[in-house]
Amino acid sequence: MEYLFRGFTTEKGEQKIIVNGKEYQGEWVYGYYFCLHHMDNRTHIHHFIIPENISIPKERPIGEIQIEVIPETVGQFTGLTDKNGKKIFAGDRIFWNSQYGVVKFGDYETSDGHKKLGFYIDWDFLCWLSESIVIATKHEPCEVIGNIHEEAQ
């Protein structure tokens, strides 16, 4: 599986999203996620993505490459693509088999009562059902229609 993450930066870009009721302007960045804990007068954490497909010479400081992102927007790539070839990330809104749902990662219970850990779909109208994204999209591909921070289309 490709270990790839997506996060929203306010350092550049014109796209608008909403996080916890607050609007931000910036753009989505894709790459490798890490965070730094600072323990000075106050403890604080910074969240970064190093963009994918970038060459990093040994002598180049990481601070010139990393892009700070809003932590609530970070989502991991599921390893799957939708019917249009678009990569599916945790936090994506999808349309599948006449249903809308959100891709999440964590503990969930299948329709037959088994407890699982992994990527799953939290359906909007089937509150009693969480389903593995791999199983749900195996026979009929889904379509990414946005993510939880963008306005619904």
N, C-alpha and C positions, 0 to 999 in steps of 0.2 A: 504494500500500500504506500502511496505517496503521502508523506507527512507535510501538508500544506495548510496554511491558515489564511483567513481573511480578516481584516480589521479596517475601521474607518479612521482616517486621519483628518485633522483640521488644518494641517500645514499647507495644503494647497487644494485646489479644486472648487467646483461650483455646485456639486450635488447637495441636496438638503435631505437630512434624515432627522428622526426624533428618537431620543434616548431618554427614558424616564421622564417624559413630558417636556423635555428641553430640545429646541431645534439647534442643529449643528450644520455647518456648511463645510464641505471638503470633498474627499474622494475615497473610494475603496482601494486598499492595497493588498497584495497577495504575496505570501512568502513564508518565512520561518519566524515563529513567535518566540519571544522570551520576555522576561520581566526582571527588573532590578529593584532590590530592596535597599533603601537608603536608611541608615540608622544614625542620623546626626541629632540635632536638637529635637526633631520629631521624626517619627517613622513614616515614610511614604514610599510608594511603589510606582514605578514607571513601566508602561507596557509598550513593547516595540515589535515591529516586524522588519526583518531584513528582506527586501524584495527578492523574489525568485529570479533566476536567470541573470544574476549580476555577478560579474567577476570581482573578486576581492583580493587585491594584491596584499601580500603579508605586511607591507609597510603602511598601508592605508588604515587610519584609525576607524574603529567600528562606529564611532560617533558621527562620522561623515556618511555612513551608509544606512544606519537604522532610522526608521520612521516611527515616531510615537503615535500610538493609536488609543482610541477610547476603549477601555477594557471590556465594557458591556457589549461591544460590537464584535469581539473576537469570536470566530467560529472555525471549527476544524473541517477540512475536506473529508467527506464520507468515503471517498474512493469510487464514487459512482457519478455518472452523468445522466442528464435528463434526455428526453427524446430528441432534443435539438443539439446534443453534444455539450451542453453547459454543465460545468462542474457543480455538484450539489454539496453545500456546506451546512453545518448546524446553524440554525437560525433562518434558513430559507423557508419561504412559503411555497407549497407545491399544490398542483392540481393533478389528481389521479382518480380515474374511475368514477367521475362525477362528484368527487369529494375534494375539499380543501383541508390542508393540514400544515403543520410546522415541523420541520426536521429538528430533532433534539438529540442530545447525548446524555445517557444516565441509566438509572435503574427503571425498568418498566415490566409490566406483566402482560403476557400474550393472552389472546382470546381463549386459549385452552388452559390458562391458569399458571403457566410456567413463568418464573421470574428470570429476567435477563438483564444484562448490562451491555449497552452499545448504542448505536444510532437507531432511532425509531421515529415514527411519525405520530404526532399528537394531533388527531383529527379534530376539526372544528365542531362537527355535529355528532360525532360518535364518541361521546365523552367516556364511554365504558370500554373503548378499544384503543390500545396503543399497539402498534405493529412494527416489527422490524422493517426498516426501509429496504433491506435487501430482498426480503420475501415479498413485500408489497409491490415492488417495482420489477420483479423478475419476469413476469409474463406480459405485463402491460406497462410500458414506460410512462413515467410521470413528466410533468413540465414545471420548471421553476418559474414562478410568476412574481417573484420579488423576495423580500426578506422582512423580518419582524420590525425593522427600523424604518422601512420605506412605506409610503402610503400605499394602501391596497389598490390594485389596478381595477 
